Amino acid sequence: MNVKLIGFTPYPEKIPAMAAKLTHSKSKPEELNKTAAKELKSILEHVMNLGHTSVIEHTSFTFAISDVSRSLTHQLVRHRIASYAQQSQRYVNIKEPNYVTPPKIATDKKMKKAYDETMNSIWKEYNRLLELGIPAEDARYILPNAACTNIIVTMNARSLLNFFELRCCQQAQWEIRQLANNMLKEVKKVAPTIFKNAGPICKSKKICPENKKDCPLYPK
Ligand SMILES: Cc1cc2nc3c(=O)[nH]c(=O)nc-3n(C[C@H](O)[C@H](O)[C@H](O)COP(=O)(O)OP(=O)(O)OC[C@H]3O[C@@H](n4cnc5c(N)ncnc54)[C@H](O)[C@@H]3O)c2cc1C
């Protein structure tokens, strides 16, 4: 899996802080630009602690994600407050087997062999269909959930907080959890105040909606 933060709104923390200050100020927006950095940081910390997170919708982040499975992207695109562009299996036919192997299969020699054989035979049939003149958009019906894909996603900071609460959680599947943790690591570098308490909901809100008392992260 490759995850790169390829873009974000300029002044990712200053603009939400100015937006927060604006709500309680007689000043015009452009005058708030002169506010001291220290004051803006403290305003942002305050609204984040209150959970008044609408102001952080002014900041968006764009990630380039590659070599993940279609299983993962199916889960990812359920997050509706986001924008996506995904490699098309209609227009791009990947003729060589290219798939993700779950760790529980990768670490078991016998299972890995059976898994690889299955994948190879799927791709063999896929290529056969293409050779018979079946269009890629129809031949792809036999490709597995494991097939690798590439996707670009843009989410605003508020939506990302929700995404991290759900997908950094131990209940989320390993692959999307790995993606969420990688994305969180990236955004923390450029927006540390916004994402200070970001992560699974047991970290951000100190609750466990699943009530999973056996989870190592269960809030004390
Ligand atoms: C561990 C786990 C297991 C899951 N298992 C399943 C499963 O078995 N089957 C399944 O179908 N899905 C499953 N999901 C997907 C889940 O139900 C959500 O679709 C997904 O996590 C996106 O979350 P979201 O709606 O909060 O995000 P977004 O779509 O980004 O929405 C963000 C927030 O905006 C608000 N919102 C967005 N759209 C609307 C709307 N139309 N009306 C009102 N409010 C809205 C909500 O407050 C929402 O939380 C699972 C998710 C997780 C984390």
The ligand as an ORCA input file, in Angstrom:
! r2SCAN-3c Opt
* xyz 0 1
  C     -16.363     -1.543     11.413
  C     -17.330     -1.183     10.328
  C     -18.185     -2.139      9.815
  C     -19.100     -1.810      8.803
  N     -19.932     -2.770      8.320
  C     -20.839     -2.460      7.355
  C     -21.746     -3.433      6.839
  O     -21.738     -4.582      7.254
  N     -22.619     -3.064      5.872
  C     -22.690     -1.778      5.406
  O     -23.512     -1.476      4.540
  N     -21.836     -0.839      5.866
  C     -20.928     -1.139      6.815
  N     -20.064     -0.168      7.278
  C     -20.081      1.153      6.642
  C     -20.793      2.218      7.528
  O     -22.130      1.850      7.763
  C     -20.738      3.604      6.861
  O     -21.433      3.558      5.621
  C     -19.343      4.062      6.586
  O     -18.512      3.831      7.683
  C     -19.359      5.569      6.256
  O     -19.586      6.278      7.453
  P     -20.383      7.624      7.489
  O     -21.765      7.477      6.962
  O     -20.276      8.150      8.916
  O     -19.493      8.569      6.543
  P     -19.964      9.657      5.499
  O     -20.781      9.087      4.446
  O     -18.704     10.368      5.090
  O     -20.876     10.618      6.331
  C     -20.321     11.436      7.386
  C     -21.436     11.864      8.296
  O     -22.303     12.730      7.573
  C     -23.646     12.482      7.963
  N     -24.380     12.023      6.781
  C     -23.863     11.654      5.571
  N     -24.830     11.349      4.696
  C     -25.990     11.481      5.374
  C     -27.353     11.287      5.024
  N     -27.736     10.853      3.823
  N     -28.287     11.527      5.956
  C     -27.933     11.962      7.193
  N     -26.668     12.158      7.605
  C     -25.711     11.936      6.703
  C     -23.609     11.426      9.054
  O     -23.549     12.075     10.294
  C     -22.311     10.712      8.790
  O     -21.750     10.093      9.952
  C     -19.145     -0.479      8.278
  C     -18.275      0.479      8.817
  C     -17.374      0.143      9.813
  C     -16.438      1.207     10.350
*
